[in-house]
Amino acid sequence: MAKWDGHTHSHFCKHGSSVHLEAYLERAVELGFERYTVSEHPPVPERWIDDPQLMRELAMDWSELRPYIQCVQTLKQQYADRLDVLVGLEIDYLHGNESFTEKIISQVHEEIEDLLISVHYLPGRGGMRCIDYKPEDFRDHLLQYYGSMEQVVNAYYDHVELAIRHASSWDIQVPRRIGHINLIEKFRNVLPNIDPAQMKERLDRLLPILEETGVGIDVNTAGLRKATCGLVYVPEWFLQACIQREIPVVFGSDAHHPHDVGSGWEWFASQCSHHSFQ
């Protein structure tokens, strides 16, 4: 098993650190990583969220997409003898605007080497809402809109299923996986409880879809760093089920600062210690 951090960000991330990507790569080398995916957020449609300040923080502008790819390609060459750097993106599932994603794919398909697709948005009060922005925003614009956590959770996993199938349809010959599959738990400690039986049922439903499509999972440990969560965004039982079914699993720190690179790797390695895979 290669020591691979497969979900990371860079100075192109507007809700992360302004520290240059090179510092992230230096940290990865220091920690002994062999492979490293830079997976920045590509553009989202104009006025996708009805919140001008949040819109400015979500993702790159179109004008930044090409400089981002060129930056990663330059560092890929610079670090070639120390670290296998992959040019990637964390693409948002844009429900009802899938053609926007197809436009991104058509522009980057020759350069991109690794892809994630993540569900960050659900329809809510006032239009599309960001599920991982702030607990009070979740409560006011999603929980009140759907009426219960059960209904929000069902809407979220409906979109995850759609996102997996959408990712499998992309006409691009690179690996792809679903990002932080349990991101809906980010505010678990400050919002009404999610029924464990419901969570188990919805995750069980995803396993045959992942098998059928060949889409892997991002074993995302960022939840461990969130006081409102305290969990890896992939349950142990689900990770083990994916391994047993030979669904690709890739560790992801979701680093938004160099000091987050590799965070949680020990947990992932311990879960995978009895299995051999690429």
Phi, psi and omega in degrees: 000117178294143174279102193229124170261109191257009178212103183215165181237194192202186177290353174278352181277123186275354174243021178237213182269149175274000179297136186297148181309327182302326179293327176296316182293322176299319178296319178298317178297315180302324182274000177083020177287146181258332183224148187207120177260125171267119189231073183283159179283118175284175182302154171241162182301151178300135180058032177301320175247137181276061180204098186304320180295314179295322178302323181292342186256351191288313195200173175295154167279163177304324183292344182262346186297312180293315176300325176299309181299318180295322178298312181294320179298320179297314180289331175302316178291319182297326184258010189305328182271359182236333188203132177275099182268127180254135177278114184226177174218149167254098184275137177277143170283115185254086186300126181085354180226040183298336179295332177296318177296319178300325177296318178298310181302318182295332182274338187241003191299336181278338184257332188284138183243349184202140184222138168242151170234132185231148174261105176252347190231143172226150170300138181204195179296124180086012180109209180292138179234150180271121187284343186241028183277288179215147179303319182293327176292319177300314183296315186284324189252346178242306184298315179290329180291315183274336175096342179196158176296326179302317182288324176296315181298317178297319178297318180299310183288334170300318180288325176298316178300316178296321181296318179298315180293323178296315180299324182290344183271349184297135181272071181208132188267064176224157176299151176214149181209160181273129183281148175018079191296338178248035179301336178302343180270005186305323183251030186301330183276352184230002177240168177306149184297146171266133181293118180303326180293322177295316179301315180299316182297318182289323177291321176302322180295335182283333187302310179294332178291317177297317178300314184295319187271339185080006177284135181266188178236144173272109180278088195266119184262007184299332180300333178296334183268359182258122180299333180280354183235287179081012181231154166294144182283010173229117179297150180304313184298324181289320176300314180296322178295321178295317179298315181298326181270002180062033170281129183303133177235131182226128176297142175217120178282339186057040184296128172247007176206149181307326183287351176272347183303130177076359182297124181094001181302321183299321178298312181299313182299323179293325179290331185257007190295338182260010183233152178239118180203167178266000000 
